[in-house]
């Protein structure tokens, strides 16, 4: 847990990782970190990693120490300073401005029906085929169509929505500094600016509940509006996509758990909660250390970069029994898949609705005999999900 600065505090121990192995499966290294060095500097990532759930739960709320304001961070540099990279009053003001788009009431009364229509269209298109890639042919378009509605960028296709989202995701996780990845990210952010420009006149004439529109109605600056739309796209596409695909895989590889859902013993909401605990689609959240502090006896200095490792926290053996098992009877209350502080994911209600109330039940209902049809590799540690998922069903 956190302490005040003391003379006997020590520097963060150095913990080496194999970046490629960490990308393919971060969980063995994260377990070692929790056991051996819960606050440690990882040179391959250029950051201190905080890996235990209770440490993260307490310290994420201390925005005066662990600041989201990161002027030199990749997200700010590549996408603009969105509300996720602000603290205090500035963050609260923008979060309040966008609330009419993401509130539980808006999700229920506006977005859910649109999610249902879009998901039905995707499944009607693939059902006669008898087989598909769950990630690219089903989860990706479902997520993309939902995000088009929420952002207000309804004029683009779901494939383009996925392209620009993935380009930004790759860019803000580009800690190795690959120039090609950075160039693709710039191309994607420029495309989003063009799409925003195209939609502004229509939304000025006829406002709606979309993110672009409610920000315009709230009087946010042009820079604020664009940065927050990019933020929504960067997380609002790949995370629901990865959870839809990953949760389908989890159920198909755990037929006993799927049987419990089909019989009504367990709700689809529990599938969502347990999957996002087990394989957190958002594996970490970065912070800048704003002032000297000590956590677990480790001295942190102003300017240090620190990652709250949500993917590790949600498998913390000190909190969860058999955390590496997918278990729908588990109490997921302590999980922090969407964060634990003032930056708790604003899109959580929309994601829960899309995945648990719409996509998962419709997929299993409309694709009878759904089954895996090949290997399912996963990838990522900052953002994690299935890379491909061949499936088949009865026609």
C-alpha positions as CSV (number, residue, x, y, z in Angstrom):
1,X,0.0,0.0,0.0
2,X,1.1,3.6,-0.3
3,X,3.1,5.4,2.4
4,X,4.5,8.8,3.0
5,X,8.1,9.4,1.7
6,X,10.6,7.9,4.1
7,X,14.4,7.8,4.2
8,X,14.5,4.0,4.0
9,X,12.5,3.9,0.8
10,X,14.4,2.1,-2.0
11,X,14.4,2.6,-5.8
12,X,12.2,0.4,-7.8
13,X,13.7,-3.0,-8.6
14,X,14.4,-3.7,-12.2
15,X,12.4,-6.5,-13.8
16,X,13.3,-7.6,-17.3
17,X,10.8,-9.0,-19.8
18,X,10.9,-10.5,-23.2
19,X,8.6,-8.0,-25.1
20,X,7.5,-10.5,-27.7
21,X,6.6,-13.2,-25.1
22,X,4.9,-10.5,-23.0
23,X,2.8,-9.5,-26.0
24,X,1.7,-13.1,-26.7
25,X,1.0,-13.9,-23.0
26,X,1.7,-11.4,-20.3
27,X,0.2,-13.4,-17.5
28,X,3.3,-15.5,-16.4
29,X,5.4,-12.3,-16.1
30,X,2.7,-10.4,-14.3
31,X,2.3,-13.2,-11.8
32,X,6.0,-13.1,-11.1
33,X,5.8,-9.3,-10.6
34,X,2.9,-9.7,-8.1
35,X,4.9,-12.3,-6.2
36,X,8.4,-10.8,-6.4
37,X,8.2,-7.1,-7.2
38,X,4.7,-5.7,-7.2
39,X,6.1,-2.2,-7.9
40,X,9.0,-2.6,-10.4
41,X,10.7,-0.8,-13.3
42,X,10.5,-2.7,-16.6
43,X,13.2,-1.2,-18.9
44,X,11.7,-2.7,-22.0
45,X,8.5,-0.6,-21.4
46,X,10.3,2.4,-19.9
47,X,7.9,2.5,-17.0
48,X,7.3,1.4,-13.4
49,X,4.6,-1.3,-13.3
50,X,2.1,-1.5,-10.4
51,X,0.6,-5.0,-10.5
52,X,-1.4,-5.8,-7.3
53,X,-5.1,-5.1,-7.2
54,X,-5.3,-3.3,-3.9
55,X,-2.3,-1.0,-4.6
56,X,-4.0,0.0,-7.9
57,X,-7.4,0.4,-6.3
58,X,-6.1,2.8,-3.7
59,X,-3.5,4.8,-5.7
60,X,-5.5,5.3,-8.9
61,X,-7.7,7.7,-7.0
62,X,-4.7,9.9,-5.9
63,X,-4.6,12.1,-9.0
64,X,-2.4,14.6,-7.2
65,X,0.3,12.0,-7.2
66,X,-0.5,9.8,-10.2
67,X,-1.5,12.3,-12.8
68,X,-3.3,11.6,-16.0
69,X,-2.0,14.8,-17.4
70,X,0.9,13.6,-19.6
71,X,1.9,16.3,-22.1
72,X,4.7,14.0,-23.5
73,X,2.6,10.8,-23.5
74,X,1.9,9.1,-26.8
75,X,-1.9,9.5,-26.5
76,X,-1.6,13.3,-26.0
77,X,1.0,13.7,-28.7
78,X,-0.9,11.6,-31.3
79,X,-4.6,12.3,-30.5
80,X,-4.7,15.6,-28.7
81,X,-5.4,16.1,-25.0
82,X,-8.7,14.3,-24.4
83,X,-10.5,14.1,-21.0
84,X,-8.7,10.9,-20.2
85,X,-5.5,12.9,-20.0
86,X,-6.8,15.5,-17.7
87,X,-7.5,15.6,-13.9
88,X,-9.6,17.5,-11.5
89,X,-12.0,20.2,-12.7
90,X,-10.9,20.0,-16.3
91,X,-11.6,16.3,-16.4
92,X,-14.9,16.6,-14.6
93,X,-16.2,19.3,-16.9
94,X,-15.6,17.3,-20.0
95,X,-17.0,14.1,-18.5
96,X,-20.1,16.0,-17.5
97,X,-20.4,17.4,-21.0
98,X,-20.4,13.9,-22.6
99,X,-22.6,12.2,-20.0
100,X,-25.8,12.7,-22.1
101,X,-24.3,10.3,-24.7
102,X,-23.1,7.6,-22.4
103,X,-25.6,7.6,-19.5
104,X,-27.5,4.4,-18.6
105,X,-30.7,6.1,-19.7
106,X,-29.4,7.1,-23.1
107,X,-27.9,3.6,-23.6
108,X,-31.3,2.0,-22.7
109,X,-33.6,4.5,-24.6
110,X,-31.5,5.4,-27.6
111,X,-28.6,3.1,-28.3
112,X,-29.8,-0.4,-27.4
113,X,-32.4,-0.5,-30.3
114,X,-29.7,0.6,-32.7
115,X,-27.3,-2.0,-31.4
116,X,-30.0,-4.7,-31.9
117,X,-30.7,-3.6,-35.5
118,X,-27.1,-3.5,-36.4
119,X,-26.3,-6.9,-34.8
120,X,-29.2,-8.5,-36.5
121,X,-28.1,-7.2,-39.9
122,X,-24.5,-8.6,-39.3
123,X,-25.8,-12.0,-38.2
124,X,-28.3,-12.2,-41.1
125,X,-25.5,-11.6,-43.5
126,X,-23.2,-14.3,-42.2
127,X,-25.7,-16.9,-41.1
128,X,-26.2,-18.6,-44.6
129,X,-22.4,-19.0,-44.9
130,X,-22.1,-21.6,-42.1
131,X,-18.6,-20.4,-41.1
132,X,-16.8,-17.2,-40.5
133,X,-14.0,-15.5,-38.5
134,X,-15.7,-14.4,-35.3
135,X,-13.3,-11.5,-34.9
136,X,-13.3,-9.9,-38.3
137,X,-16.7,-11.0,-39.7
138,X,-18.9,-10.7,-36.7
139,X,-17.5,-9.0,-33.6
140,X,-15.7,-6.3,-35.6
141,X,-18.7,-5.1,-37.6
142,X,-21.0,-5.3,-34.6
143,X,-18.7,-3.1,-32.6
144,X,-18.0,-0.7,-35.5
145,X,-21.7,-0.2,-36.3
146,X,-22.4,0.6,-32.6
147,X,-19.6,3.1,-32.5
148,X,-20.8,4.9,-35.6
149,X,-24.0,5.6,-33.8
150,X,-22.5,6.7,-30.6
151,X,-19.8,9.0,-32.1
152,X,-22.1,10.5,-34.7
153,X,-19.8,9.5,-37.6
154,X,-22.6,7.6,-39.3
155,X,-21.3,8.3,-42.8
156,X,-18.3,5.9,-42.6
157,X,-18.4,2.1,-42.8
158,X,-17.6,-0.2,-39.9
159,X,-14.4,-1.4,-41.6
160,X,-13.1,2.1,-41.7
161,X,-14.1,2.7,-38.1
162,X,-12.1,-0.4,-37.2
163,X,-9.1,0.8,-39.3
164,X,-8.8,4.2,-37.7
165,X,-9.4,2.8,-34.2
166,X,-6.7,0.1,-34.6
167,X,-4.3,2.6,-36.1
168,X,-4.7,4.8,-33.0
169,X,-4.4,1.9,-30.6
170,X,-1.2,0.8,-32.2
171,X,0.1,4.3,-32.1
172,X,-0.5,4.9,-28.4
173,X,1.0,1.6,-27.5
174,X,4.0,2.2,-29.7
175,X,6.5,2.4,-26.9
176,X,9.2,1.0,-29.2
177,X,8.9,4.1,-31.4
178,X,8.3,2.3,-34.7
179,X,8.0,5.1,-37.3
180,X,5.7,3.1,-39.5
181,X,3.2,2.6,-36.7
182,X,3.4,6.3,-35.9
183,X,2.8,7.3,-39.5
184,X,-0.3,5.0,-39.7
185,X,-1.6,6.6,-36.5
186,X,-1.3,10.1,-38.0
187,X,-3.1,9.0,-41.1
188,X,-6.0,7.7,-39.0
189,X,-6.3,10.8,-36.8
190,X,-6.3,13.0,-40.0
191,X,-9.1,10.8,-41.4
192,X,-11.2,11.2,-38.3
193,X,-10.8,15.0,-38.5
194,X,-12.2,14.9,-42.0
195,X,-15.1,12.7,-40.9
196,X,-15.9,15.2,-38.1
197,X,-15.8,18.1,-40.5
198,X,-18.3,16.3,-42.8
199,X,-20.8,15.7,-40.0
200,X,-20.7,19.1,-38.2
201,X,-23.2,20.9,-40.5
202,X,-25.8,18.2,-40.2
203,X,-25.5,18.0,-36.5
204,X,-25.7,21.7,-36.2
205,X,-29.0,21.6,-38.1
206,X,-30.3,18.6,-36.3
207,X,-28.7,17.8,-32.9
208,X,-28.9,14.3,-31.5
209,X,-27.5,12.2,-28.6
210,X,-24.2,11.3,-30.3
211,X,-20.9,12.2,-28.8
212,X,-20.0,14.7,-31.5
213,X,-23.4,16.5,-31.2
214,X,-23.6,16.7,-27.3
215,X,-20.1,18.2,-27.2
216,X,-21.1,20.8,-29.7
217,X,-24.3,21.5,-27.7
218,X,-22.2,21.8,-24.5
219,X,-20.0,24.4,-26.1
220,X,-16.7,22.5,-25.9
221,X,-13.8,23.8,-28.0
222,X,-13.0,22.4,-31.3
223,X,-9.8,20.8,-29.9
224,X,-11.7,19.2,-27.0
225,X,-14.4,17.8,-29.3
226,X,-11.9,16.2,-31.7
227,X,-9.7,14.8,-29.0
228,X,-12.7,13.2,-27.2
229,X,-14.2,11.7,-30.4
230,X,-10.8,10.2,-31.1
231,X,-10.6,8.8,-27.5
232,X,-14.1,7.2,-28.0
233,X,-13.0,5.6,-31.2
234,X,-9.7,4.4,-29.9
235,X,-11.3,2.4,-27.1
236,X,-14.9,2.1,-28.2
237,X,-14.1,-0.2,-31.2
238,X,-11.4,-2.6,-30.2
239,X,-12.5,-3.3,-26.6
240,X,-16.1,-4.4,-27.4
241,X,-14.8,-6.2,-30.4
242,X,-12.3,-8.1,-28.3
243,X,-14.8,-8.8,-25.5
244,X,-17.4,-10.2,-27.9
245,X,-15.0,-12.5,-29.7
246,X,-13.2,-13.4,-26.5
247,X,-16.3,-14.2,-24.5
248,X,-17.6,-16.4,-27.3
249,X,-14.3,-18.3,-27.3
250,X,-14.4,-18.6,-23.5
251,X,-17.9,-20.1,-23.5
252,X,-17.1,-22.5,-26.4
253,X,-14.0,-23.7,-24.6
254,X,-15.9,-24.0,-21.3
255,X,-19.1,-25.9,-22.3
256,X,-20.1,-26.5,-18.7
257,X,-20.2,-22.7,-18.2
258,X,-22.1,-22.2,-21.5
259,X,-24.7,-24.7,-20.3
260,X,-25.3,-22.7,-17.2
261,X,-26.0,-19.6,-19.3
262,X,-28.3,-21.5,-21.7
263,X,-30.3,-22.9,-18.8
264,X,-30.7,-19.4,-17.2
265,X,-28.7,-20.3,-14.1
266,X,-26.2,-17.6,-15.0
267,X,-27.0,-14.3,-16.7
268,X,-25.2,-12.9,-19.8
269,X,-24.1,-10.0,-17.6
270,X,-22.0,-12.4,-15.5
271,X,-20.3,-13.6,-18.6
272,X,-19.3,-10.1,-19.4
273,X,-18.1,-9.4,-15.9
274,X,-16.1,-12.6,-15.6
275,X,-14.6,-12.4,-19.0
276,X,-13.4,-8.8,-18.6
277,X,-11.9,-9.8,-15.3
278,X,-10.2,-12.9,-16.7
279,X,-8.8,-11.3,-19.9
280,X,-9.0,-7.6,-19.3
281,X,-9.4,-5.9,-22.7
282,X,-7.8,-2.8,-21.2
283,X,-4.6,-4.2,-19.7
284,X,-3.1,-1.1,-18.3
285,X,-3.5,2.7,-17.8
286,X,-0.5,5.0,-17.8
287,X,0.2,7.8,-15.3
288,X,2.8,10.5,-14.6
289,X,4.2,10.6,-11.1
290,X,3.5,14.3,-10.1
291,X,5.3,14.3,-6.8
292,X,7.6,12.1,-4.7
293,X,5.8,9.1,-3.2
294,X,6.4,5.7,-1.7
295,X,4.4,2.5,-2.6
296,X,5.3,-0.9,-1.1
297,X,8.5,0.7,0.2
298,X,9.5,1.8,-3.4
299,X,10.4,5.5,-3.9
300,X,8.7,7.1,-6.9
301,X,10.0,10.4,-8.2
302,X,8.3,13.3,-10.1
303,X,8.3,12.6,-13.8
304,X,8.4,8.8,-13.5
305,X,6.1,7.0,-15.8
306,X,3.9,4.4,-14.1
307,X,1.5,1.8,-15.5
308,X,-1.5,0.6,-13.5
309,X,-1.7,-3.0,-14.7
310,X,-5.4,-3.8,-14.7
311,X,-4.8,-7.1,-16.4
312,X,-2.6,-8.1,-13.5
313,X,-4.9,-6.7,-10.8
314,X,-7.8,-8.8,-12.1
315,X,-5.8,-12.0,-11.6
316,X,-4.4,-11.1,-8.2
317,X,-4.3,-14.2,-6.1
318,X,-4.6,-12.1,-2.9
319,X,-8.1,-11.1,-4.1
320,X,-9.5,-13.8,-6.3
321,X,-9.6,-17.6,-5.7
322,X,-8.1,-19.5,-8.7
323,X,-7.9,-16.3,-10.7
324,X,-6.6,-18.0,-13.9
325,X,-9.9,-20.0,-14.2
326,X,-12.9,-18.7,-16.1
327,X,-15.7,-19.2,-13.5
328,X,-19.2,-17.7,-13.9
329,X,-20.0,-18.4,-10.3
330,X,-17.3,-15.9,-9.2
331,X,-18.0,-12.7,-7.4
332,X,-16.5,-10.1,-9.8
333,X,-17.2,-7.2,-7.5
334,X,-13.5,-6.5,-6.7
335,X,-12.5,-6.6,-10.4
336,X,-11.3,-3.3,-11.9
337,X,-11.6,-4.0,-15.6
338,X,-12.8,-0.5,-16.2
339,X,-10.6,1.3,-13.7
340,X,-11.2,2.2,-10.1
341,X,-10.9,6.0,-9.9
342,X,-12.3,9.2,-11.5
343,X,-11.2,7.9,-14.9
344,X,-13.5,4.9,-14.7
345,X,-14.4,4.1,-18.3
346,X,-17.3,6.4,-19.3
347,X,-18.3,3.9,-22.0
348,X,-18.8,1.0,-19.6
349,X,-22.7,1.2,-19.7
350,X,-22.7,1.1,-23.5
351,X,-20.2,-1.7,-23.6
352,X,-22.2,-3.8,-21.1
353,X,-25.4,-3.3,-23.1
354,X,-23.8,-4.0,-26.5
355,X,-22.0,-7.2,-25.4
356,X,-24.2,-8.7,-22.6
357,X,-27.7,-7.6,-23.6
358,X,-27.4,-7.7,-27.4
359,X,-24.3,-9.3,-29.1
360,X,-23.7,-12.5,-27.0
361,X,-27.3,-13.7,-26.7
362,X,-28.1,-12.9,-30.3
363,X,-24.9,-14.7,-31.6
364,X,-25.7,-17.9,-29.7
365,X,-29.4,-17.7,-30.6
366,X,-29.0,-17.0,-34.3
367,X,-26.0,-19.3,-35.0
368,X,-27.2,-22.7,-33.9
369,X,-24.5,-25.3,-33.2
370,X,-21.8,-22.6,-32.9
371,X,-18.4,-24.2,-32.5
372,X,-14.7,-23.4,-33.0
373,X,-13.2,-24.4,-36.3
374,X,-9.5,-23.8,-35.7
375,X,-6.9,-22.4,-33.4
376,X,-7.6,-19.1,-31.6
377,X,-4.5,-17.0,-30.9
378,X,-4.6,-14.0,-28.5
379,X,-2.3,-11.0,-28.5
380,X,-1.5,-7.8,-26.6
381,X,-0.8,-6.7,-23.1
382,X,-2.0,-3.0,-23.1
383,X,-5.0,-4.1,-25.1
384,X,-5.7,-7.8,-25.4
385,X,-8.0,-10.0,-27.4
386,X,-8.3,-12.8,-29.9
387,X,-6.5,-12.2,-33.2
388,X,-8.7,-14.5,-35.2
389,X,-11.3,-17.1,-34.4
390,X,-12.6,-19.5,-37.1
391,X,-16.0,-20.7,-36.2
392,X,-18.8,-22.8,-37.8
393,X,-22.4,-23.4,-37.2
394,X,-25.4,-25.4,-38.5
395,X,-27.1,-24.1,-41.6
